[in-house]
């Protein structure tokens, strides 16, 4: 039978209606879907066609696509929650992005930069302020990831894997650790956590008190860049990042390990994501007795990171780092063989809060607030050693250590007769305590706008309110015989702007500048320029990519609290001696300055299996601060009469002023820095670096005039020396001319292994024992040249995953049992061994 004409007519009317409903439903579904789109490029900026892209939430794939001929891609999903992109392409390493939150109707842009398969090239921020692939920047930047940070108990040891960085720790674990980058002072490093300044006023930062727990990565930029970061970024910027949670339910990670010297570390991390919120909380406890009397150390670290996605374009994030440390200070053991009864305690609270808004696809704005509350307390509880009365013939009494022979790496020994043992002055008959407080509140704004795919701009503003306190008390027989209580308040403003871009993905450039006003020393301007040119683009072959680059930057530094409080201007001001200030035209301390030049090349070999980078750097450090004895005040005021100078000397005697801080030192550092990076197979990554640094003191009031004035300069075996600072023409102290590192990291599904080593040649230094021998003389001073020992520190570690939730770890540090990794007088930790377990519930606390 055949359908009637009426039935056919009805069907022809119904079918278009059904089809229209289906189209409307599909359109509604697409309209409710989140859109994730962007462009895939390689590290040079060239578009990548055919990259496979997956949108993933947890372990579920929400969608797949392939990048088009122009590198563009788009993935649609109706899912809501935290997700990330997984990208792979031939010749490139598989990449996963940081996670993000997406819901219906959201349009999210994520531009993706692929790395070569065999070497690691990170997206860096410290060089330009805008996330940029390393091959597109001209400045030297190193990124240490969790593989490099996790095996170390503190941040100081991890930084030894950075080219051009000399890490100097005056003692064992927990003691004060400083970093000298490319010949610069230890106060010339800007240390950031999540974009906020965490150093003391004046740039000082104690890396020995900073745990590696709660750190996801460390990005180290080497060069001067106050134009982007404000004062104190003279030699480097060290930018630390806190990890955040990503899993859709709470993920718990517990680590417990222990070893010799009564060393234990316990760590617990809880992290995850719930709807628009992600969270991470960490607590770490570390303790050890170290290897010397009165040298016990403990570190309690608490870290939190909380983020909330208001919508697809706006994120709120807050982080907190709180560390409490305590360590004994036995002093320079090799000089006394008696441990001082002294301790140091630190409390550091660091808070950040930020709101980031992707206003348009081209315009991104970030407002960030930071608070730093840092407190350092030192106590000398009792004098130690043997009391010797009238040791100097002037009726003075002090406590001395045991008879020892101090031998420098240069072969010179202490004693009135070479090789004869002698005692060194350890403690006065008084005890003392001190407290230094550094507080800072900081508000930053940064907006970056991409005008075209080849041109971007940045503007910013920074406001700082800094407060500091220095308290010092000296006691004799229970009475307070001398006291200092100084306070300081500073308000600073920085305005900055920069542009960066490229021509045809071959010539890359950036230019930045700033106008900075500091209440301590006035208004400054700084700038930074970088150029990079790809002579040969990376391509298959043995010799397949050549790039040349160059940069210039300058910077200023704020004087520290103790610098300001020790200046002549401050001392006269506090004594209400304004007439003397005017009479002698005394000025406040000026800002120490840095100028940095760099030029070099980068070469890729063997189908991008090996990358060689080498550069020449030249740094000039001017208006540096040094301490000048008030005995030589005539050198500062050569045009004043004897009666005028006597007026100042009388003031110094009446107010117990013996030394003054002055802007009278200058030095330069130049050298060559070379790094190699290679990947062997998919699991083994190798890194190596060598730096030659030629640093020379060019000007110093102390050594130009004071040390050699009237034949009273210090000497040893007829060799002129600097007792507390280097002479003109010599190297700055504790900066080895040769340094380097080599690391190897192997990762496999269940097994990981790391080998890291750092090397340093001998460096100049002093025993700092002027007027400290058994008769109040200077026989304990040694020639500065090559006084500190060179060393090779080798560390080996690994882990093995026994089950999905249980793993075992082991770490051996200082395999060669080197005793002179620290400066002369401070024996280093011997070989230490730790082992432990790792318990993990859930797929991980973060990616």
HUVEN-V401546 format. One record per backbone hydrogen bond with DSSP energy under -0.5 kcal/mol. NH is the residue of the N-H (numbers start at 1). CO is the residue of the C=O. E is the energy in kcal/mol with one decimal. If there is no record, write none. Layout:
# HUVEN-V401546
((NH CO E) (NH CO E))
This chain:
# HUVEN-V401546
((8 4 -2.0) (9 5 -2.0) (10 6 -2.1) (11 7 -2.3) (12 8 -2.3) (13 9 -1.3) (14 10 -2.0) (15 11 -2.7) (16 12 -0.7) (17 13 -0.8) (18 14 -2.5) (19 15 -2.5) (20 16 -2.3) (21 17 -2.1) (22 18 -2.3) (23 19 -2.2) (24 20 -2.4) (25 21 -2.5) (26 22 -2.5) (27 23 -2.7) (28 24 -2.5) (29 25 -2.3) (30 26 -2.7) (31 27 -2.6) (32 28 -1.7) (33 29 -0.7) (33 30 -0.9) (34 77 -3.7) (35 106 -2.9) (36 34 -0.5) (36 75 -2.8) (37 35 -0.5) (37 108 -2.7) (38 73 -1.7) (40 71 -2.6) (41 39 -0.5) (41 112 -2.7) (42 46 -2.5) (43 114 -0.6) (45 42 -1.7) (48 40 -2.5) (49 47 -0.5) (50 67 -2.1) (52 88 -2.6) (53 65 -2.8) (54 86 -2.5) (55 63 -2.8) (56 54 -0.6) (56 84 -3.2) (57 60 -2.8) (60 57 -2.4) (62 55 -3.5) (62 60 -0.6) (63 55 -1.1) (65 53 -2.2) (67 51 -2.0) (68 72 -2.9) (71 68 -2.1) (73 38 -1.9) (75 36 -2.7) (77 34 -2.0) (81 102 -2.6) (83 100 -2.8) (84 56 -2.7) (86 54 -2.7) (87 95 -3.1) (88 52 -2.0) (92 89 -2.1) (93 115 -2.2) (95 87 -2.7) (97 85 -2.1) (100 83 -2.7) (102 81 -2.2) (106 103 -1.9) (108 35 -3.5) (108 106 -0.5) (110 37 -2.6) (110 108 -0.5) (112 39 -2.3) (114 41 -2.8) (114 112 -0.5) (117 91 -1.6) (121 119 -0.6) (124 122 -0.6) (124 132 -2.7) (128 125 -0.6) (129 125 -3.1) (132 124 -2.6) (134 122 -1.9) (136 133 -2.0) (137 134 -1.9) (140 222 -0.6) (141 139 -0.6) (142 220 -2.4) (144 142 -0.5) (144 218 -3.1) (145 143 -0.6) (148 145 -1.0) (149 145 -1.9) (150 146 -2.8) (151 147 -0.5) (152 149 -1.6) (155 207 -0.6) (155 210 -2.6) (156 207 -0.8) (158 154 -0.8) (159 155 -1.7) (160 157 -1.1) (161 158 -1.7) (162 159 -1.3) (165 162 -1.5) (166 164 -0.6) (166 180 -2.9) (167 165 -0.7) (168 166 -0.6) (168 178 -3.0) (169 167 -0.5) (170 168 -0.5) (170 176 -2.2) (171 169 -2.2) (175 172 -2.6) (178 168 -3.1) (180 166 -2.6) (181 179 -0.6) (182 164 -2.9) (182 180 -0.6) (184 181 -2.2) (188 185 -1.6) (190 236 -2.5) (191 189 -0.7) (192 190 -0.6) (192 238 -2.8) (193 196 -2.1) (194 240 -2.9) (196 193 -1.4) (198 191 -2.7) (199 191 -0.5) (200 204 -3.2) (203 200 -2.1) (207 177 -2.0) (207 205 -0.9) (209 206 -0.8) (210 207 -1.1) (211 209 -0.6) (212 153 -0.7) (215 212 -1.2) (216 241 -3.3) (217 241 -0.9) (218 144 -2.3) (219 239 -3.1) (220 142 -3.3) (220 218 -0.6) (221 219 -0.6) (221 237 -3.0) (222 140 -2.5) (223 221 -0.7) (223 235 -1.9) (225 233 -2.3) (226 554 -1.1) (227 554 -0.5) (228 225 -1.2) (229 225 -1.7) (230 226 -2.4) (232 556 -3.1) (233 230 -1.1) (234 232 -1.7) (235 188 -3.7) (236 188 -1.5) (237 221 -2.3) (238 190 -3.0) (239 219 -3.1) (239 237 -0.7) (240 192 -2.8) (240 238 -0.6) (241 217 -2.1) (251 271 -3.4) (252 841 -2.1) (253 269 -2.7) (254 839 -3.1) (255 267 -2.8) (256 837 -2.2) (257 265 -2.3) (258 835 -2.3) (259 263 -2.4) (260 833 -1.2) (263 259 -0.9) (263 260 -0.9) (264 287 -2.2) (265 257 -2.6) (266 285 -2.4) (267 255 -2.6) (268 283 -2.5) (269 253 -2.8) (270 281 -2.6) (271 251 -2.4) (272 279 -2.3) (273 247 -2.4) (274 277 -3.2) (277 274 -2.6) (278 307 -2.5) (279 272 -2.7) (280 305 -1.4) (281 270 -2.7) (282 303 -2.7) (283 268 -2.3) (284 301 -2.7) (285 266 -2.9) (286 299 -2.2) (287 264 -2.1) (288 297 -2.2) (289 261 -2.4) (290 261 -0.6) (295 292 -0.8) (297 288 -3.0) (298 326 -2.1) (299 286 -2.6) (300 324 -2.7) (301 284 -2.7) (301 299 -0.6) (302 322 -2.7) (303 282 -2.5) (304 320 -2.3) (305 280 -2.4) (306 318 -2.9) (307 278 -2.6) (308 316 -3.1) (309 276 -2.3) (310 308 -0.9) (310 314 -1.2) (311 314 -1.4) (314 311 -0.5) (315 356 -2.5) (316 308 -3.1) (317 354 -2.6) (318 306 -2.8) (319 352 -2.0) (320 304 -2.3) (321 350 -2.6) (322 302 -2.8) (323 348 -2.6) (324 300 -2.4) (325 346 -2.4) (326 298 -1.8) (327 344 -2.4) (328 296 -1.8) (329 342 -2.7) (333 331 -1.6) (334 825 -1.9) (335 332 -1.8) (336 332 -0.6) (336 333 -1.1) (337 333 -3.1) (340 330 -1.4) (341 382 -0.6) (342 340 -1.4) (343 379 -2.2) (344 327 -2.6) (345 377 -2.7) (346 325 -2.0) (347 375 -2.4) (348 323 -2.6) (349 373 -2.6) (350 321 -2.8) (350 348 -0.5) (351 371 -2.7) (352 319 -2.5) (353 369 -2.5) (354 317 -3.0) (355 367 -2.3) (356 315 -2.5) (357 365 -3.0) (358 313 -3.0) (359 357 -1.5) (359 363 -0.6) (360 363 -1.7) (364 362 -0.5) (364 448 -2.6) (365 357 -2.8) (366 446 -2.6) (367 355 -2.3) (368 444 -2.5) (369 353 -3.4) (370 442 -2.7) (371 351 -2.5) (372 440 -2.7) (373 349 -2.7) (374 438 -2.3) (375 347 -2.2) (376 436 -2.6) (377 345 -2.8) (378 434 -2.3) (379 343 -2.3) (380 432 -3.0) (381 341 -2.0) (381 379 -0.7) (382 341 -0.9) (386 400 -3.0) (388 398 -3.0) (390 396 -0.6) (391 388 -0.6) (391 396 -1.4) (393 390 -0.8) (398 388 -1.8) (399 427 -3.3) (400 386 -2.6) (401 424 -2.3) (402 336 -2.6) (404 422 -2.4) (406 404 -0.5) (407 405 -0.6) (408 406 -0.5) (408 412 -2.7) (409 787 -2.4) (411 408 -1.9) (414 406 -1.5) (415 779 -1.4) (419 414 -0.9) (420 417 -2.9) (422 404 -2.3) (425 772 -2.4) (426 399 -2.6) (427 399 -1.5) (429 397 -0.5) (431 475 -2.2) (432 380 -0.8) (433 473 -2.2) (434 378 -2.6) (435 471 -2.6) (436 376 -2.6) (437 469 -2.5) (438 374 -2.6) (439 467 -3.1) (440 372 -2.4) (441 465 -2.2) (442 370 -2.9) (443 463 -2.4) (444 368 -3.3) (445 461 -2.5) (446 366 -2.5) (447 459 -2.5) (448 364 -2.3) (449 457 -2.3) (450 362 -2.5) (451 449 -0.9) (451 455 -1.1) (452 455 -1.7) (455 452 -1.5) (456 500 -3.0) (457 449 -2.9) (458 498 -2.9) (459 447 -2.3) (460 496 -2.3) (461 445 -2.1) (462 494 -2.5) (463 443 -2.5) (464 492 -2.4) (465 441 -2.5) (466 490 -3.1) (467 439 -2.6) (468 488 -2.6) (469 437 -1.9) (470 486 -2.7) (471 435 -2.8) (472 484 -2.4) (473 433 -2.6) (474 482 -2.6) (475 431 -3.5) (476 479 -2.6) (479 476 -2.0) (481 474 -2.2) (481 479 -0.9) (482 474 -1.3) (484 472 -2.7) (486 470 -2.7) (488 468 -2.4) (490 466 -3.2) (492 464 -2.4) (493 517 -2.6) (494 462 -2.4) (495 515 -2.6) (496 460 -2.2) (497 513 -2.2) (498 458 -2.5) (499 511 -2.3) (500 456 -2.6) (501 509 -2.0) (502 454 -2.0) (503 507 -2.1) (504 502 -0.5) (506 503 -1.9) (507 503 -1.6) (508 506 -0.6) (508 532 -2.9) (509 501 -2.3) (510 530 -2.0) (511 499 -2.5) (512 528 -2.9) (513 497 -2.5) (514 526 -2.2) (515 495 -2.5) (516 524 -3.2) (517 493 -3.1) (518 522 -2.6) (519 491 -1.0) (522 518 -2.8) (524 516 -3.1) (526 514 -1.4) (528 512 -2.5) (529 552 -2.9) (530 510 -2.4) (531 550 -2.8) (532 508 -2.6) (533 548 -2.9) (534 506 -2.4) (535 533 -1.0) (535 546 -1.3) (536 546 -1.8) (539 544 -1.2) (544 542 -0.5) (544 604 -1.3) (545 604 -0.6) (546 536 -2.0) (547 602 -2.6) (548 533 -2.4) (549 600 -2.3) (550 531 -2.3) (551 598 -2.6) (552 529 -2.5) (553 596 -2.1) (554 527 -1.7) (555 594 -2.1) (557 592 -1.7) (561 201 -0.7) (564 560 -2.5) (565 561 -2.7) (566 562 -1.0) (567 564 -1.7) (568 661 -0.6) (571 567 -2.2) (572 568 -2.6) (573 569 -2.3) (574 570 -2.8) (575 571 -1.2) (576 573 -1.5) (577 572 -2.9) (581 577 -1.8) (582 578 -2.2) (583 579 -2.5) (584 580 -2.5) (586 581 -2.1) (592 557 -0.6) (592 590 -0.5) (593 622 -2.6) (594 555 -2.3) (595 620 -2.1) (596 553 -3.1) (597 618 -2.4) (598 551 -2.1) (599 616 -2.1) (600 549 -2.4) (601 614 -2.5) (602 547 -3.1) (603 612 -3.2) (604 545 -2.7) (605 610 -2.9) (606 542 -2.0) (607 541 -3.0) (609 605 -1.2) (609 606 -1.1) (610 605 -1.6) (611 677 -2.6) (612 603 -3.2) (613 675 -2.4) (614 601 -2.4) (615 673 -2.2) (616 599 -3.2) (617 671 -2.3) (618 597 -2.5) (619 669 -3.4) (620 595 -2.9) (621 667 -2.8) (622 593 -1.9) (622 620 -0.6) (624 665 -2.6) (626 662 -2.0) (628 626 -0.5) (628 660 -3.3) (630 658 -2.3) (632 629 -1.8) (633 630 -1.4) (635 632 -1.5) (636 632 -0.5) (636 633 -1.0) (637 633 -1.2) (640 637 -1.4) (645 641 -2.3) (646 642 -2.2) (647 643 -1.4) (648 644 -1.3) (649 645 -2.4) (650 646 -2.4) (651 647 -1.7) (652 648 -2.4) (653 649 -2.4) (654 650 -2.2) (655 651 -1.4) (656 653 -0.8) (657 652 -2.4) (658 656 -0.6) (660 628 -2.3) (661 566 -2.0) (662 626 -2.4) (664 662 -1.3) (665 624 -2.0) (666 699 -2.3) (667 621 -2.1) (668 696 -2.2) (669 619 -2.5) (670 694 -2.0) (671 617 -2.1) (672 692 -1.4) (673 615 -2.6) (674 690 -2.9) (675 613 -2.8) (676 688 -2.8) (677 611 -1.9) (678 686 -2.4) (679 609 -1.5) (680 684 -2.2) (681 679 -0.6) (684 680 -1.1) (685 683 -0.5) (685 745 -2.4) (686 678 -3.2) (687 743 -2.5) (688 676 -2.4) (689 741 -2.2) (690 674 -2.7) (691 739 -2.9) (692 672 -2.8) (693 691 -0.5) (693 737 -2.7) (694 670 -3.8) (695 693 -0.8) (696 668 -2.6) (697 730 -2.8) (698 666 -2.2) (698 696 -0.5) (699 666 -2.1) (701 664 -0.5) (704 700 -2.8) (705 701 -1.8) (706 701 -1.5) (707 702 -3.4) (709 705 -0.7) (709 706 -1.1) (711 708 -1.0) (712 709 -1.7) (716 719 -2.0) (719 716 -2.0) (720 718 -0.6) (721 714 -2.0) (723 721 -0.6) (729 697 -2.8) (730 727 -2.0) (734 764 -3.2) (735 732 -0.8) (737 762 -0.7) (739 691 -1.9) (740 759 -2.1) (741 689 -2.1) (742 757 -2.0) (743 687 -3.1) (744 755 -2.7) (745 685 -2.6) (746 753 -3.1) (747 683 -2.2) (748 751 -2.3) (752 799 -2.3) (753 746 -2.5) (754 797 -2.9) (755 744 -2.7) (756 795 -2.3) (757 742 -1.8) (758 793 -2.2) (759 740 -2.8) (760 791 -2.1) (761 738 -2.6) (763 788 -0.9) (765 784 -1.4) (772 769 -1.2) (772 777 -0.9) (773 777 -1.5) (776 773 -2.0) (781 778 -1.4) (787 784 -1.6) (788 763 -2.7) (791 760 -2.1) (793 758 -2.8) (794 792 -0.6) (795 756 -3.1) (796 812 -3.1) (797 754 -2.7) (798 810 -2.3) (799 752 -2.2) (800 808 -2.4) (801 750 -2.0) (802 800 -0.9) (802 806 -1.3) (803 806 -2.2) (807 838 -2.6) (808 800 -2.6) (809 836 -2.5) (810 798 -2.2) (811 834 -2.9) (812 796 -3.5) (813 832 -2.5) (815 794 -2.9) (817 814 -2.0) (826 823 -2.0) (827 825 -0.6) (828 819 -1.7) (832 813 -1.8) (834 811 -2.8) (835 258 -2.3) (836 809 -2.2) (837 256 -2.3) (838 807 -3.0) (839 254 -3.2) (840 805 -2.7) (841 252 -3.0) (842 840 -0.5))
